[in-house]
Amino acid sequence: MSYLLLVVEDEEQLRKMICEHFTSEGYTTIEAGNGEEALVLWKQQHPDLVILDIMLPARSGMEVLKEIRMVDSTPVIMLTARVEEIDKLLGLEMGADDYITKPFSPRELSARVKAVMRRSNSSPSDRHVLSLGSLKVDIHRMEAYSNGHLISLTGTEFRILLIFIENPGQVFSRLQILERIYGDIYEGYERTIDTHINNLRRKMEAAYVNDTVIKTVYGVGYKLIEEGK
């Protein structure tokens, strides 16, 4: 099976280089040079993954990501030239699955794409639905619910929640969480996990998940518990 990648980058030389590299690896690629064109192609072609630059003409990468997240959880890897943008793009409610800072090598980007696609297509448990208290996680659909209400999560948030609900009460350090969702190719900051955890907590609270909480174990990491038990 050949995955379809949408490459969105306004620098034509870089965009062509990315497309040529992934084509040589057996992927099918389509490309866009601005945000408006990217959304048109995304709606028409339904790519398996989007490589999306933040700084784009017409509509920014953030705007494109927000619109994508309003519809589905298509994996998105953001390209950024500024380290200070990382917390912003991972911390916003719409969420990116991963990011890579410029300059980068095609090999590094390829490793990120493979890792994200592997996570998107994996089912870590034979059980279809896992539950703890009022919280339910559907592995096959990659969806979380509370009292019948869908909790809107990014791909990364879902995988972190899945780690916890498969191992209730077990403490995971930031590094352990990163290794489970990214493998050994992750070169970012452990503190990005804090951002994802805060987003998860906020969304769970908004969905009235009052009996199941992500607890901080200071100096160690995080765990998911059912309160009162």
PyMOL commands that set and color helices and strands:
alter all, ss='L'
color gray80, all
select helices_A, chain A and resi 12-24+35-45+61-69+83-91+106-120+155-166+174-185+192-206
alter helices_A, ss='H'
color red, helices_A
select strands_A, chain A and resi 4-8+28-32+49-53+76-80+98-101+129-132+135-138+143-146+149-151+212-217+221-226
alter strands_A, ss='S'
color yellow, strands_A
deselect
rebuild
show_as cartoon
